[in-house]
């Protein structure tokens, strides 16, 4: 069913539909119960009457939704409808959301570290290094980067596209993608990482620091499902098994790299995104 699922105490996930060429790639949103009793909503899906009933039951008809954060620049289809349903909350988005959706009275921008730290240490947010976040191009294919959101109490990590976990795989696709496998988003090998020889290593080192800092037990991914239990070990295994890919990407980018034609990598995404 498309209702609210409790992943771990205080962390709820809702699966939605997202179809491309008749294939349902899925999408998701999450709700975190803060220590205050209020809720932080992450992303939005199409809110059916069943989903609305689930959200309203948890949040006292939406009265306890403190804020809504949209963490992927291109997950935009249901933001406006969610805002119209629950207009009283604080709305915080990526720079692209703020550019596109002027009707929402944005309270904050996730590119500003004070907003990423707003609910820390309870809820922690980081932006991957080595990839464009403010204005990812080309828009059609560069959907790699998004804000990672970790709820420390439930040890649950919410990620949109950067990590893929294949909980549900159509029968024919299982030959290529085994059920229960985890991958980095396919655009990592395309436009996902910055055109700089070091971007793949910056991203790899950022991922390593993430799993060192965050004890991730559960992982909720937009496409195509959730890894309940043992997520940290599987993410670590993915980073290790991708080393040859990182090396190859670095070599490819070195061939096409022209110094001075890109942004300063150091300014792209602050190392580890520490804010203070």
URMOFEN-V932514 format. One record per pair of residues at least 24 apart in sequence whose C-alpha atoms are under 6 Angstrom apart, sorted by sequence separation. I is the first residue (numbers start at 1). J is the second residue. If there is no record, write none. Layout:
I:J, I:J
This chain:
67:91, 69:93, 125:149, 39:64, 124:149, 38:64, 39:65, 40:66, 42:68, 124:150, 38:65, 39:66, 40:67, 41:68, 42:69, 43:70, 123:150, 38:66, 40:68, 42:70, 123:151, 16:45, 122:152, 46:78, 45:78, 44:78, 44:79, 95:134, 144:187, 200:246, 3:51, 144:192, 142:191, 4:54, 142:192, 197:250, 197:253, 196:253, 197:254, 166:224, 167:225, 195:253, 164:223, 165:224, 166:225, 156:216, 165:225, 155:216, 160:221, 131:193, 155:217, 156:218, 157:219, 158:220, 159:221, 160:222, 130:193, 131:194, 156:219, 130:194, 130:199, 130:202, 129:202, 130:203, 72:146, 129:203, 71:146, 71:147, 129:269, 9:154, 8:154, 113:275, 28:222, 27:222, 27:223, 26:223, 25:223, 26:224
